[in-house]
Amino acid sequence: MVDKKGAWLQFNGELIGQGKDAAQKALVEKPELAQKIVDAIMTKRNAAAEAVAS
């Protein structure tokens, strides 16, 4: 869900931060972005679980 481009982390083309610490700080400061990432992860996880159950 989160891509790493060099030292930068990004989600859906939106740069989160340069390096782990900066990305963590950015997600604390932008809870809506953190929630978007969580939602995307849960959607992918649920789709995978449904595929296995089928």
PyMOL CGO cylinders between C-alpha atoms (Angstrom):
from pymol import cmd
from pymol.cgo import CYLINDER

trace = [
    CYLINDER, 0.00, 0.00, 0.00, 2.80, 2.40, 0.88, 0.3, 1, 1, 1, 1, 1, 1,
    CYLINDER, 2.80, 2.40, 0.88, 5.52, 2.65, -1.75, 0.3, 1, 1, 1, 1, 1, 1,
    CYLINDER, 5.52, 2.65, -1.75, 9.14, 3.49, -1.10, 0.3, 1, 1, 1, 1, 1, 1,
    CYLINDER, 9.14, 3.49, -1.10, 10.85, 5.69, -3.66, 0.3, 1, 1, 1, 1, 1, 1,
    CYLINDER, 10.85, 5.69, -3.66, 14.44, 6.11, -2.56, 0.3, 1, 1, 1, 1, 1, 1,
    CYLINDER, 14.44, 6.11, -2.56, 14.21, 7.48, 0.97, 0.3, 1, 1, 1, 1, 1, 1,
    CYLINDER, 14.21, 7.48, 0.97, 10.65, 8.78, 0.43, 0.3, 1, 1, 1, 1, 1, 1,
    CYLINDER, 10.65, 8.78, 0.43, 7.48, 6.96, 1.38, 0.3, 1, 1, 1, 1, 1, 1,
    CYLINDER, 7.48, 6.96, 1.38, 4.32, 7.61, -0.61, 0.3, 1, 1, 1, 1, 1, 1,
    CYLINDER, 4.32, 7.61, -0.61, 0.70, 6.50, -0.74, 0.3, 1, 1, 1, 1, 1, 1,
    CYLINDER, 0.70, 6.50, -0.74, -1.29, 6.82, -3.98, 0.3, 1, 1, 1, 1, 1, 1,
    CYLINDER, -1.29, 6.82, -3.98, 1.26, 9.26, -5.33, 0.3, 1, 1, 1, 1, 1, 1,
    CYLINDER, 1.26, 9.26, -5.33, 1.12, 11.48, -2.22, 0.3, 1, 1, 1, 1, 1, 1,
    CYLINDER, 1.12, 11.48, -2.22, 4.49, 11.86, -0.52, 0.3, 1, 1, 1, 1, 1, 1,
    CYLINDER, 4.49, 11.86, -0.52, 4.28, 11.03, 3.17, 0.3, 1, 1, 1, 1, 1, 1,
    CYLINDER, 4.28, 11.03, 3.17, 7.80, 11.76, 4.33, 0.3, 1, 1, 1, 1, 1, 1,
    CYLINDER, 7.80, 11.76, 4.33, 11.47, 11.23, 3.73, 0.3, 1, 1, 1, 1, 1, 1,
    CYLINDER, 11.47, 11.23, 3.73, 12.55, 8.37, 5.95, 0.3, 1, 1, 1, 1, 1, 1,
    CYLINDER, 12.55, 8.37, 5.95, 10.73, 6.36, 8.60, 0.3, 1, 1, 1, 1, 1, 1,
    CYLINDER, 10.73, 6.36, 8.60, 10.76, 9.03, 11.32, 0.3, 1, 1, 1, 1, 1, 1,
    CYLINDER, 10.76, 9.03, 11.32, 9.46, 11.77, 9.03, 0.3, 1, 1, 1, 1, 1, 1,
    CYLINDER, 9.46, 11.77, 9.03, 6.72, 9.48, 7.70, 0.3, 1, 1, 1, 1, 1, 1,
    CYLINDER, 6.72, 9.48, 7.70, 5.63, 8.57, 11.24, 0.3, 1, 1, 1, 1, 1, 1,
    CYLINDER, 5.63, 8.57, 11.24, 5.50, 12.23, 12.20, 0.3, 1, 1, 1, 1, 1, 1,
    CYLINDER, 5.50, 12.23, 12.20, 3.51, 13.10, 9.06, 0.3, 1, 1, 1, 1, 1, 1,
    CYLINDER, 3.51, 13.10, 9.06, 0.93, 10.39, 9.81, 0.3, 1, 1, 1, 1, 1, 1,
    CYLINDER, 0.93, 10.39, 9.81, 0.50, 11.67, 13.36, 0.3, 1, 1, 1, 1, 1, 1,
    CYLINDER, 0.50, 11.67, 13.36, 0.00, 15.19, 12.00, 0.3, 1, 1, 1, 1, 1, 1,
    CYLINDER, 0.00, 15.19, 12.00, -2.37, 13.99, 9.24, 0.3, 1, 1, 1, 1, 1, 1,
    CYLINDER, -2.37, 13.99, 9.24, -4.73, 11.44, 10.80, 0.3, 1, 1, 1, 1, 1, 1,
    CYLINDER, -4.73, 11.44, 10.80, -6.96, 11.51, 7.71, 0.3, 1, 1, 1, 1, 1, 1,
    CYLINDER, -6.96, 11.51, 7.71, -4.06, 10.21, 5.60, 0.3, 1, 1, 1, 1, 1, 1,
    CYLINDER, -4.06, 10.21, 5.60, -3.30, 7.54, 8.18, 0.3, 1, 1, 1, 1, 1, 1,
    CYLINDER, -3.30, 7.54, 8.18, -6.96, 6.48, 8.08, 0.3, 1, 1, 1, 1, 1, 1,
    CYLINDER, -6.96, 6.48, 8.08, -6.91, 6.29, 4.26, 0.3, 1, 1, 1, 1, 1, 1,
    CYLINDER, -6.91, 6.29, 4.26, -3.92, 3.95, 4.47, 0.3, 1, 1, 1, 1, 1, 1,
    CYLINDER, -3.92, 3.95, 4.47, -5.59, 1.78, 7.12, 0.3, 1, 1, 1, 1, 1, 1,
    CYLINDER, -5.59, 1.78, 7.12, -8.78, 1.62, 5.04, 0.3, 1, 1, 1, 1, 1, 1,
    CYLINDER, -8.78, 1.62, 5.04, -6.83, 0.59, 1.93, 0.3, 1, 1, 1, 1, 1, 1,
    CYLINDER, -6.83, 0.59, 1.93, -5.01, -2.14, 3.86, 0.3, 1, 1, 1, 1, 1, 1,
    CYLINDER, -5.01, -2.14, 3.86, -8.24, -3.46, 5.37, 0.3, 1, 1, 1, 1, 1, 1,
    CYLINDER, -8.24, -3.46, 5.37, -9.97, -3.48, 1.98, 0.3, 1, 1, 1, 1, 1, 1,
    CYLINDER, -9.97, -3.48, 1.98, -7.13, -5.48, 0.45, 0.3, 1, 1, 1, 1, 1, 1,
    CYLINDER, -7.13, -5.48, 0.45, -7.02, -7.83, 3.45, 0.3, 1, 1, 1, 1, 1, 1,
    CYLINDER, -7.02, -7.83, 3.45, -10.76, -8.46, 3.34, 0.3, 1, 1, 1, 1, 1, 1,
    CYLINDER, -10.76, -8.46, 3.34, -10.68, -9.10, -0.41, 0.3, 1, 1, 1, 1, 1, 1,
    CYLINDER, -10.68, -9.10, -0.41, -7.90, -11.64, 0.07, 0.3, 1, 1, 1, 1, 1, 1,
    CYLINDER, -7.90, -11.64, 0.07, -9.79, -13.35, 2.90, 0.3, 1, 1, 1, 1, 1, 1,
    CYLINDER, -9.79, -13.35, 2.90, -12.93, -13.60, 0.74, 0.3, 1, 1, 1, 1, 1, 1,
    CYLINDER, -12.93, -13.60, 0.74, -10.91, -15.08, -2.12, 0.3, 1, 1, 1, 1, 1, 1,
    CYLINDER, -10.91, -15.08, -2.12, -9.49, -17.76, 0.17, 0.3, 1, 1, 1, 1, 1, 1,
    CYLINDER, -9.49, -17.76, 0.17, -12.93, -18.54, 1.60, 0.3, 1, 1, 1, 1, 1, 1,
    CYLINDER, -12.93, -18.54, 1.60, -14.41, -19.04, -1.89, 0.3, 1, 1, 1, 1, 1, 1,
]
cmd.load_cgo(trace, "trace")
